[in-house]
Amino acid sequence: MRDRFGSLRHPSLSRNRARNRGRGGWGWSKLIAIAALAIVTSSAYAAPAQKLEDLIGAVVKIKAQINPEGTTVRGLGRDREGSGILIDADGLVLTIGYLMVEAYAAEIITNDGHTVPATIVGYDHETGFGLLRAIEPLKTKPLPIGRSADVKVNEVAVVASGGGPNMVMPVTVVAKREFVGDWEYLVDEALFTSPPHPAWSGAALISHEGKLVGVGSLTVGDAKEAKKDSPGNMFVPIDRLLPILGDLIADGRPSGPGHPWLGLNTEERRDQLVVSRTTSGGPAEKAGIDRGDVIVTINGETPKGLADFYRKLWSKTAGAVVALELLHRHSLQKLDVKSINRLDHLKMKSSF
């Protein structure tokens, strides 16, 4: 299953909006006991135990109000809710970016119900991360950042979303593999967990060492790659944050020109790359690409699947002209598409 952010209909903000507003699983006492065992005792080499309430307290609820003229409003809505993770002592909260992209205002709700306004710090399309900052102290300890590269398949971990103990769930990391999204998105070593958490958007994946190793992005039906009927969640690995963190804090976006972006949603169907949607006002739409077109070549090369298409596209930088050969209504068509940086198409907060 692919995420719907590219088509602006992310599952956690449409079919499952109600579940992201506080549905819990088991009774809180049972969850705490299991989660504590998962974090503290699952490894002989685990770090000294932290208080479970400190780990849970660092995971907060977030709400964001979106620019009414934003390009993502159509699918994601103007009012978005999910979770975020406090990652420093100055109120910096990490979340999944689709919850706050194009936001003009946001607030953070701690597990004791205290609401604090937040500023919009930054967003990165290539990783999917977003940052907010509370304007006053949250009076809770930040969650230490770990290394997602050190996480092993079949390790026990904990997923926590905002809302306190009832929103904590022990999980197993069932896979580490490439994730390809149809909205020009690729994660080389995404983390997949099972069972699925009902409020995954922006949730924290916490290792047995009590450290943050991933941020919840979506729900999938094939968490175990070999098994198509294996529901779970995909987490963006935390290792992708540190290289861009300084830029996001300083400038609201990563430095440099960024990847070329075309504004295409593309699906693999019977060994073909079929355009399922073009973003309104994006480069692909302006070039005349339509839904149902089949991508044959990019810059003179035949892509071997969607991931390979992205890598060939990203071999240049934003602003490059991309030569595409497409089947358009059974006729071969050649188009030159001038790419842009995805962030330049968004209605970003003026302070970025």
C-alpha positions in Angstrom: 0.0 0.0 0.0 1.3 3.4 -0.9 0.8 6.6 1.1 -1.7 9.1 -0.2 0.1 12.3 0.5 1.0 12.8 -3.1 -2.6 12.7 -4.1 -3.3 14.8 -1.0 -5.5 12.2 0.7 -3.3 10.7 3.4 -5.1 7.8 5.1 -4.4 9.0 8.6 -6.3 12.2 7.9 -9.2 10.8 6.0 -10.4 7.3 6.8 -8.9 7.2 10.2 -9.3 10.8 11.5 -11.4 9.7 14.4 -8.9 7.1 15.6 -6.1 9.7 15.7 -8.1 11.7 18.3 -7.4 9.4 21.2 -8.6 5.9 20.7 -6.7 3.5 23.0 -6.1 -0.2 22.9 -5.9 -2.0 26.2 -6.2 -0.7 29.7 -3.4 1.7 30.6 -2.0 -0.4 33.4 -1.5 -3.4 31.1 0.0 -1.2 28.5 2.5 0.3 30.9 3.6 -3.1 32.1 4.1 -4.5 28.7 5.7 -1.3 27.3 8.1 -1.1 30.2 9.2 -4.7 29.7 9.6 -4.0 26.0 11.9 -1.0 26.6 13.8 -2.0 29.7 14.2 -5.7 29.5 14.2 -6.7 25.9 18.0 -6.4 25.5 20.9 -7.4 27.7 22.8 -4.4 26.5 20.1 -1.8 27.0 21.0 1.6 28.4 20.1 2.4 32.0 16.3 2.4 32.4 14.5 5.7 32.1 11.2 6.3 33.7 8.5 5.3 31.4 6.4 8.4 32.2 9.3 10.5 30.9 9.4 8.7 27.6 5.6 8.9 27.2 5.6 12.6 28.4 7.8 13.6 25.5 5.2 12.5 23.0 2.5 15.2 22.6 -0.5 16.0 20.6 -0.3 18.6 18.0 -3.0 20.6 16.1 -2.3 22.8 13.1 -4.4 25.3 11.1 -3.5 25.5 7.5 -3.3 28.4 5.0 -6.7 28.3 3.3 -4.9 28.8 -0.1 -2.5 26.0 0.6 -2.1 23.4 -2.1 -2.5 20.5 0.4 -5.9 21.7 1.7 -7.9 19.8 -0.8 -6.8 16.4 0.4 -5.5 17.0 3.9 -7.9 19.6 5.1 -7.3 22.9 7.0 -7.4 21.5 10.5 -5.0 18.6 11.2 -4.2 16.6 14.3 -1.7 14.0 15.2 1.4 13.6 17.4 4.8 15.1 17.8 7.9 14.4 19.9 9.8 16.8 22.1 13.5 16.5 21.1 15.2 19.3 23.0 14.9 21.3 26.2 13.8 24.4 24.3 10.4 23.1 23.1 11.5 21.8 19.7 8.9 19.2 18.6 9.4 16.8 15.7 6.5 15.5 13.7 5.5 14.1 10.4 5.4 16.9 7.9 2.0 16.4 6.4 0.4 17.4 9.7 1.8 20.9 9.6 2.9 21.7 6.0 1.5 25.1 4.9 0.4 25.8 8.5 0.1 29.3 9.7 -0.7 28.4 13.3 -0.2 25.4 15.6 -0.5 24.3 19.2 0.9 21.5 21.3 -1.1 19.6 23.9 0.8 17.8 26.7 -0.4 14.6 28.3 -1.8 16.5 31.3 -4.0 18.5 28.9 -2.0 21.7 28.9 -2.2 23.6 25.6 0.7 25.7 24.4 0.8 27.7 21.1 3.7 26.8 18.8 5.6 28.5 16.0 6.2 26.8 12.7 9.9 26.0 12.4 10.5 24.1 9.2 9.5 21.4 6.8 11.3 19.0 4.5 9.5 17.2 1.7 12.3 14.8 0.9 12.3 13.2 4.4 8.8 14.1 5.3 9.8 15.7 8.6 8.3 18.8 10.1 9.3 20.9 13.2 7.4 23.1 15.6 8.5 25.0 18.7 6.4 25.6 21.8 6.5 29.3 22.8 6.7 28.4 26.5 8.2 25.5 28.4 6.4 22.2 28.1 7.6 21.0 31.6 8.5 17.6 30.3 11.8 15.9 29.4 12.8 15.6 25.7 13.1 12.1 24.2 16.7 11.2 23.5 17.5 10.6 19.8 18.9 7.2 18.9 20.2 5.6 15.7 17.7 3.9 13.4 20.7 2.2 11.7 21.2 0.2 14.9 17.7 -1.1 15.0 17.5 -4.8 14.0 14.6 -6.7 12.4 12.6 -8.7 15.0 13.5 -6.3 17.8 10.8 -5.3 20.2 10.0 -1.6 20.4 7.3 0.8 21.6 5.1 3.1 19.6 3.7 6.1 21.5 1.3 8.8 20.3 0.1 11.8 22.1 -2.5 11.1 24.8 -0.6 9.4 27.6 -0.4 5.7 28.6 -3.5 4.6 26.7 -1.7 5.5 23.5 1.4 3.3 24.0 1.7 0.0 22.2 4.5 -2.6 22.1 5.4 -3.6 18.6 8.0 -5.6 16.7 10.2 -4.2 14.0 9.3 -6.6 11.2 11.2 -5.1 8.3 13.8 -2.5 7.3 13.5 -1.8 3.6 13.0 0.7 0.8 9.7 2.5 0.8 8.5 4.1 -2.5 5.6 6.6 -2.4 3.7 7.5 -5.5 4.1 11.2 -4.7 7.8 11.5 -5.6 8.9 10.1 -2.3 11.5 7.5 -1.4 12.9 6.3 1.9 15.9 4.0 1.5 15.6 2.1 4.8 12.2 2.7 6.3 11.2 1.0 9.5 8.1 -1.2 9.4 6.4 -2.4 12.6 3.5 -4.6 13.6 0.8 -4.7 14.9 -0.4 -1.3 13.6 -0.9 1.6 16.0 -4.3 3.2 15.5 -2.9 6.8 15.8 0.3 6.6 13.8 0.6 10.1 12.4 3.7 11.6 14.0 3.9 8.9 16.6 7.3 8.0 18.2 9.0 4.7 17.6 11.0 4.1 20.7 13.8 1.5 20.9 14.5 -0.9 23.7 17.1 1.7 24.8 14.4 4.3 25.3 15.5 6.4 22.4 13.6 7.8 19.4 14.4 5.9 16.2 11.5 6.7 13.9 8.5 9.0 13.3 5.2 7.5 12.2 4.1 8.2 8.7 1.4 5.8 7.5 -0.3 2.5 7.8 0.5 -0.3 5.4 -1.0 -3.7 4.5 2.4 -5.4 3.8 4.6 -4.6 6.7 6.3 -7.9 6.3 7.4 -7.7 2.7 6.9 -11.3 1.8 3.3 -11.2 3.3 0.8 -9.0 1.6 -1.7 -9.4 4.4 0.5 -8.1 7.2 -0.9 -4.8 8.5 1.5 -2.4 10.3 3.0 1.0 10.2 5.9 2.7 8.3 8.2 5.0 10.2 10.6 7.5 8.8 14.1 6.6 10.2 15.4 9.2 12.6 18.9 9.1 11.0 17.5 11.2 8.2 16.9 14.1 10.6 20.3 15.1 11.8 21.8 16.0 8.4 19.1 18.6 7.9 18.2 19.6 11.4 20.4 22.7 11.5 19.0 24.0 8.2 15.4 23.5 9.3 15.9 25.4 12.5 17.9 28.2 10.8 16.0 28.6 7.5 12.9 26.5 7.7 14.0 24.2 4.9 17.1 22.3 3.8 19.8 24.2 2.1 20.6 23.8 -1.6 18.4 23.5 -4.7 16.8 20.2 -3.6 15.5 17.4 -5.8 13.7 18.1 -9.1 9.9 17.9 -8.5 7.4 17.3 -11.3 4.1 17.2 -9.5 3.3 13.6 -10.5 1.6 10.8 -8.8 2.8 7.6 -10.5 1.9 4.0 -9.9 3.4 0.7 -11.0 0.8 -1.3 -13.0 1.8 -4.5 -14.8 5.4 -3.3 -15.2 4.3 0.1 -16.4 4.6 3.5 -14.7 1.2 5.0 -15.0 0.4 8.6 -14.1 -2.5 8.6 -11.6 -2.6 12.3 -10.9 -0.9 15.6 -11.6 -0.7 18.4 -9.1 -2.7 21.5 -10.0 -0.3 24.1 -11.2 2.7 21.8 -11.0 5.3 21.3 -13.7 3.8 18.1 -15.1 0.3 19.6 -15.5 1.8 22.7 -17.1 3.6 20.5 -19.6 0.4 18.7 -20.6 0.9 15.4 -18.8 -2.5 13.7 -18.1 -3.8 11.0 -15.8 -3.4 7.6 -17.5 -0.2 8.6 -19.4 2.5 5.9 -19.3 6.1 7.0 -18.7 8.4 5.2 -21.1 11.7 6.9 -20.7 13.3 9.7 -18.6 16.3 11.6 -20.0 16.7 8.9 -22.6 16.7 6.0 -20.2 14.1 3.4 -19.4 13.3 3.3 -15.7 13.2 -0.1 -14.0 10.3 0.6 -11.7 9.2 3.6 -9.7 12.2 3.8 -7.4 14.6 3.8 -10.4 12.4 6.5 -12.0 12.9 8.7 -8.9 16.7 8.1 -8.8 17.0 9.0 -12.4 14.9 12.1 -11.9 17.0 13.1 -8.8 20.3 12.7 -10.6 19.9 16.4 -11.4 18.8 19.3 -9.2 15.6 21.3 -9.0 15.2 23.6 -12.0 16.6 21.1 -14.4 14.7 20.3 -17.6 13.5 16.7 -17.5 13.0 14.9 -20.9 10.1 12.4 -20.7 8.8 10.1 -23.3 5.2 9.0 -22.6 2.4 7.0 -24.1 -0.4 9.4 -24.3 -3.7 7.9 -25.6 -1.8 5.2 -27.4 0.5 7.7 -29.0 4.2 8.2 -28.2 4.8 11.8 -27.0 8.0 13.6 -26.0 7.9 16.4 -23.5 10.5 18.6 -21.8 9.4 19.4 -18.3 11.1 22.1 -16.3 11.3 20.9 -12.7 11.1 22.9 -9.5 11.8 22.5 -5.8 8.7 21.0 -4.2 8.9 23.6 -1.4 8.5 26.4 -3.9 5.1 25.2 -4.9 3.8 25.2 -1.3 2.2 28.1 0.6 4.8 28.2 3.3 4.7 30.5 6.3 6.3 33.8 5.6 8.7 33.4 8.4 10.4 30.5 6.7 
